Amino acid sequence: MPKPELTFFCELPANELTALFEDRFVIDDLKALDATLSLGILDLSEERAEVVRRLNTAEVPVIAWLLLPEEEGYWFNIDNFEKAAARYLHFKAWTTQFELQWAGIGLDIEPDINEVRQLAEKKQPGSMLAILLQRFFSKKRVITAQRAYQALVDLIHADGYLVESYHLPLISEERRARSTVLQRTAGLVNIETDREVLMLYTSFLRPDGAAALWSYAEEADSIGVGNTGGGVDVEGIIDLDPLSWEEFTRDLRLCVMHQKPIHIFCLEGCVAQGFLSKLNTFDWDSPADVPEGIKKVNSMRTALAAGLWLLERPWVILATLATLLGLKFLFKPKDQV
């Protein structure tokens, strides 16, 4: 079986990024693997541009993974589409200034990082709940954001770039239920791009991570595997133990069994754990066992989709309750009437 198409995420500040690529073997290993790099654009600095130029010279394809300052949400979401569009325009100017070459543009659609931290730290839960309830009744935001991001995709296409999107797997349940509940409340945005990557990071989903990867894999254009160690700091969520070599290679083999491209989060974690060089001699033909717990994961997914379907149509719940109350009254014993 041929080696799958590999893309490595890299999400480092400029000084750490420069230090990572001072090791010439990192670029050599990427070339040996015919791998692509999805580079987080945390800033528009000369230091970051210099790393991109080195990768361009080495003919390692680089995707610009667009990100915002943390105070603006970091990842793209339903409320910061104007900032996302402005970021792309600034990115284009930076690209022209330093004569950089890109294999594509990556749009990362996730909740506002500040809200994720607030939930993880359990600060002011009542205030957060009130905000979520207010958003639940605001459907117009969904249409506005979808149109804005689709216009951004069209603009990127017009500039000659392919676009890939990075999504939490829950977007699949939102679609199955024909719902906008998660978009309204969590800030996700259902958009169409050239390639959709589902972030199926089993380190965040233990002990059923492998089963979740298997369950969602067929729905992804490319499977996000991780975390090997790295990424932005969100205490209690992102700071979980990284994948071991055994877990990492199991996930890779599950992806190969689905004959899917693989996005690996992240390059710096692979380098730190010695995974990157090991991949050059990795046996891609060796199969993995089909994970246990798939039925459990599928049942949870079905329940979630059903819940989203009902929440999208609350009148169904109200009609059901009214019917039950009516039947109770209709069949009430005469001596109690």
N, C-alpha and C positions, 0 to 999 in steps of 0.2 A: 504494500500500500504506500503511495507516495506521501512524502512529508506534507502536512497541511500548510496553508498560507498563514504566516505568523505576523502579528503586530504587537509590539510592546508599548504599553503606556509608560510615560515618564513625567513625573509631577514634582519638580524640584525648583527651589529658588535659584537665581542665576549663579551665585557663588558655588552652591553644591552641584549644580549642573556642570559647571566648568570643571570642578574637581573630578566628577564622575568620568568625564570624557578625556581627562588627562591620561587615563589608562588607555593606551592605544589598542589594547586587546578587546575593549568593549566594541569599538567600531569593527574590528576584524571579526569578532564573533557574530555581530549582526549581519555582516556581509556573507559570512559562511553559511548562515541560516537563511539567506535571501529574505531577511525580515524587514518589516517596515517599522518606523518609530512614530507613535502618536505623542507628540510633545506638547505638554501643557504650557500654554502661553500665559504664564503668571505675570509677566511684565513685558514691556517692549524695549528692553535694554540692548545695548551694544554687546554685552556679554552673551546674552541668549542668541543674538544674531550670529555671533562668531561661531558658536556651537553648530547652528544650523548650516552655516557656510561650510564647516568642516564635513558635515554629513553629506551635503550636496556634492562636494568635491570627491568624496568617497563613493558617491552614487548609492547611498542608503536613502530610500524613499522616506520622506518626512510628512506627516499629516499635522496640520496646525490645530491642536485641541484648544479651542477658545474658552477662556475663563475670565471671570470678572474679579475685581478686588473683593475681599471677603465682606466688607461693609455693604456691598451691593448685591450680596447673595452668593457670590462665588460661582455656583453653577447657574445655568439658564433656567428660568422658571416662568410661570404664568404672569408674574407681575413685573419682571425686569426686561421685557422684550425690547423696550426702547434703548436701554443700556446695552443690551446684546448687539443691537444693530449698530450703535455708535462704536462699540468695541471692534466690530468687524471693519468699519471704515478707518479707525485708527490703525488697526492691524495692516490694512492694505497700504497705508502710507509708510508704515515701518518696513513692510516687505519691499516696497519700491526703493526706499532710502538705502537699504542694505543689499538689494538685489538678491533676494532669497527665492528659493524654488520650493514648491509644495506639491505633494502628491494628492492632497485633498484637504478638506476642512472638517473638523469634528465639532459637533454641537452636543454638549453634555446637559441633558434635561433631568434635573433633580430638584428636590425642595430647597428652599433658602437655607444655607448652612447655619445662619444665626438661629433660625427656628429649630433646626435639628439639634443644635447644641442646647437650646433652651429646654427642649423635650428630654434630652439625655440627662441634663442636670436637674430635671424636675423642678425648675424655677417657675413660680407663678402659674401653676397648672390651670387655675380658674380663668385667668386672663387668656391663656392660650386656647382653652375650650371655647370661650366667648368669640374669639377671632375665627375659629374653625366653623362655628355655627353661623356666623355672619357670612362667611364665604360659601357655605353650603347653599344658601339661597341666592347666590349671585352667579347665574348661568351666563350672563352676558360676557363676563370676563373670559370665559373659555373660548367663545367665538372670536373675540378681539385678539387674544393671544395666538390662536391657531392661524388666523389670517396674517398676523404680523410675522410669525416665524416662517410661514410658508413663503411670504414675500422675501424674507431674508434668504431662504434657500434658493429662490428664483434668482436673486441678485448674485449669489455665490456661483450658481450655474452660469449666469451670463458672463462672469469673470473667468470662466473656463475651468472651474474646480468641481470635482466630485464632492459630495457631502455625505458624511456618515454621522449617525446619531447614537448616543449612548443613553440607554434607558434602564431604569429599574424594571425587573420582570413583571411587577404588578400591573404594568401598562397592558399586558396581555389579558388580564382579568377584566380590566376596564373596557377593553374592546369586545370581549366575549359577552359582556353584559350590556353592551351599547350604552355605556354609562359615561358621565362626566364627573362623578362624585370625587374621585381621587384627584382629578385635575382641579376642581374647584377648591378642595380642602388642602391637598398636599402640594399643589403647584405644578403638577406634571402637565405636559403638553403633548398631545397626540399629533405628530407631524409625519409627513412622508419625505424620506430621504433616499439616497441611492443604496445605502447599506445601514441596517439597524443592528446594533450590538446590544444584546441583553446582558447586563452585568450579573452573571450567575456566580458570585464569589462565595465559594463553599466555606471559606474561613468564617464568614458572617452567619452561616446557616447551619452550623454544627448542632446536633449530630446528623441532621438529615440533608446536609448540603449536597452530597453526591446524588441523592434521589431527586432533589430539586433541580439540579443541573440536567439530569436525564429527562425530567418531565418537561422542562421548558426548551430544551435544546433544539427540537425540531422547528420551533417557532422563530428562532433567531436566524438572521442572515450570517452573523458571526457570533461566537460564544465568548463572553467575557469570563476569564478564569482568574482567580486570585483569592485573597491577597497574599503575595509572597513577601510582603513587608515594605511599607512605605505609604505615601499618600498624606492627605491633609489630616490634621489632628482634630478628632472629635471624640473626646473622652467617653469611654463606655461603649462606643460603637465601632469606631475605626481602629481603636487600640487593642483589638483582639489578637491572639497569637497568630502569626503568619502560617501559611501552609508549610508543612514539612515536605521533603523531597518525595516521600511516598504518597502523600495527599496530592501534591502537585502533578506528579506523573500519572496518577489515577485519573485526575480530571482531564489531562491532555488526551489520554487514551479513550476516555468516554466521548470526547469531542471528535476524535478520529473515527470512532464507531458510527457517529452521526454524519461523517463526511462533511464537516463544517470548518470554515476558517476559524482561527483562534485569536482573540485579543487578550494579552497577558498583562495583568496588573500586579506588579509593575517591574520595569527594567531595573531600577535601583535595588529592589528587593532581591531580584534574581542574581544580580552582581554580588550583593552582600552575602548571600547564602551559597554562592558558587554554582548556582543553577545554570547560568548562561553558558558557561563553557561545557558543562555536562550535556547540554542539549545537542551539541555538535556530534556526539556519539550515541545519542538516545535511539533506542529501538522503537520506531513508530509502529511496527507491525505487530507488536505483542498486545493482545487484547486485554481488556479489564473485565472484571466481573460486573454484571448488571447490578446496580445498587439495590440494597434492601430498602424498604420504606416508600417505594414509588406509589403504591396504592394509598398510603397515608397522605402523601403530598398531593396526589390527584384529588383526593376527597376534600382536603383543605382548600384547594384551588376552586373546586366546584362550589363549596360552601361560600367562599369569598365572592365568586362571580354572582351567585344567587343573592347574596346580601347587597351587592352593588346594584343589581337589577332592581331590587325592591326599593332601595334608597333613591334610585333615580326616578322611581314611580311611586311616591308615597301614597298616592290616591288608592293604589291597590291594597296597601296595608289598612287604610281607613275603611275602604269598602268591605274588606274581609272582616274587620272588627265589627262594623255595623251589621253585617249579615249574621255573624255569630250572636250578637246581642239580640237581633230580631228573632232568630230561631229559638234562642233561650226564652224569650218572652212568649213566642207562639206556642211552644210546647210546655209552658209552665202549667203545673197542675191547677185545675179550676178552683180548688179551695184556697189557693195562694193568690188568685187574681183579685 
